Amino acid sequence: MEELENTIVDVLKSIYDPEIPVDVYELGLIYEVKIDKDFNVQIEMTLTSPNCPVAESMPKEVEDKVADIPKVKSAKVNIVFDPPWDKDMMSEEAKLELGFL
């Protein structure tokens, strides 16, 4: 299960916010990844703002790419805005990339 979770994280790191040159995982947009015993994946994620221009396309891209992973039976993204995203949720790598460090 840990191997599958690592693969999912690798896939998430390949998905970029089109307005910011950092992937959704390092941006801190992924709050939780749950995998059940049947390999159904639930992902809780947020967006940088509720008015994000990719509010429909990015969650669909996350679902599609995770669902394409061998072993994954299904993938579902739940968008949440609690807690609201802020730049402190970014990884050190993302902050460095964007000049916040």
C-alpha positions as semicolon CSV with decimal commas, in nm:
position;residue;x (nm);y (nm);z (nm)
1;M;0,000;0,000;0,000
2;E;0,289;0,236;0,078
3;E;0,435;0,175;-0,268
4;L;0,102;0,270;-0,428
5;E;0,080;0,582;-0,214
6;N;0,431;0,682;-0,325
7;T;0,330;0,628;-0,688
8;I;0,022;0,847;-0,637
9;V;0,239;1,121;-0,487
10;D;0,476;1,096;-0,786
11;V;0,180;1,138;-1,022
12;L;0,050;1,434;-0,821
13;K;0,395;1,593;-0,850
14;S;0,355;1,581;-1,230
15;I;0,043;1,804;-1,224
16;Y;0,112;2,176;-1,229
17;D;-0,104;2,476;-1,155
18;P;-0,092;2,659;-1,491
19;E;-0,047;2,997;-1,322
20;I;0,231;2,887;-1,085
21;P;0,538;2,686;-1,196
22;V;0,505;2,442;-0,903
23;D;0,319;2,111;-0,885
24;V;-0,004;2,071;-0,686
25;Y;0,160;1,848;-0,424
26;E;0,448;2,085;-0,343
27;L;0,204;2,378;-0,346
28;G;0,022;2,212;-0,057
29;L;-0,305;2,177;-0,248
30;I;-0,333;1,805;-0,161
31;Y;-0,467;1,769;0,192
32;E;-0,520;1,393;0,208
33;V;-0,489;1,076;0,001
34;K;-0,691;0,774;0,119
35;I;-0,671;0,429;-0,037
36;D;-0,924;0,166;0,066
37;K;-0,869;-0,211;0,060
38;D;-1,019;-0,231;-0,291
39;F;-0,771;0,031;-0,420
40;N;-1,027;0,309;-0,457
41;V;-0,852;0,641;-0,401
42;Q;-1,009;0,946;-0,237
43;I;-0,815;1,271;-0,257
44;E;-0,899;1,583;-0,062
45;M;-0,755;1,889;-0,226
46;T;-0,806;2,260;-0,237
47;L;-0,736;2,534;-0,486
48;T;-0,535;2,850;-0,438
49;S;-0,867;3,039;-0,440
50;P;-1,236;2,953;-0,489
51;N;-1,226;3,161;-0,811
52;C;-0,932;2,964;-0,949
53;P;-0,959;2,953;-1,331
54;V;-0,881;2,579;-1,331
55;A;-1,141;2,495;-1,064
56;E;-1,304;2,240;-1,295
57;S;-1,015;2,115;-1,504
58;M;-0,747;2,059;-1,239
59;P;-0,949;1,824;-1,013
60;K;-1,050;1,627;-1,324
61;E;-0,685;1,604;-1,431
62;V;-0,591;1,477;-1,083
63;E;-0,870;1,216;-1,092
64;D;-0,781;1,100;-1,443
65;K;-0,407;1,070;-1,384
66;V;-0,447;0,887;-1,053
67;A;-0,712;0,656;-1,202
68;D;-0,463;0,563;-1,478
69;I;-0,218;0,419;-1,225
70;P;-0,205;0,039;-1,240
71;K;-0,373;-0,113;-0,930
72;V;-0,598;0,191;-0,877
73;K;-0,960;0,086;-0,924
74;S;-1,106;0,439;-0,910
75;A;-1,007;0,790;-0,812
76;K;-1,228;1,065;-0,672
77;V;-1,128;1,420;-0,584
78;N;-1,316;1,614;-0,320
79;I;-1,254;1,989;-0,329
80;V;-1,247;2,150;0,014
81;F;-1,179;2,507;0,124
82;D;-1,138;2,437;0,494
83;P;-0,874;2,509;0,592
84;P;-0,823;2,777;0,329
85;W;-0,499;2,746;0,135
86;D;-0,222;2,993;0,202
87;K;0,144;3,012;0,101
88;D;0,256;2,863;0,434
89;M;0,120;2,526;0,313
90;M;0,382;2,511;0,037
91;S;0,685;2,288;0,077
92;E;1,025;2,449;0,131
93;E;1,108;2,348;-0,227
94;A;0,803;2,534;-0,362
95;K;0,878;2,844;-0,151
96;L;1,235;2,845;-0,282
97;E;1,116;2,802;-0,643
98;L;0,877;3,096;-0,606
99;G;1,126;3,318;-0,423
100;F;0,960;3,313;-0,082
101;L;1,283;3,199;0,089
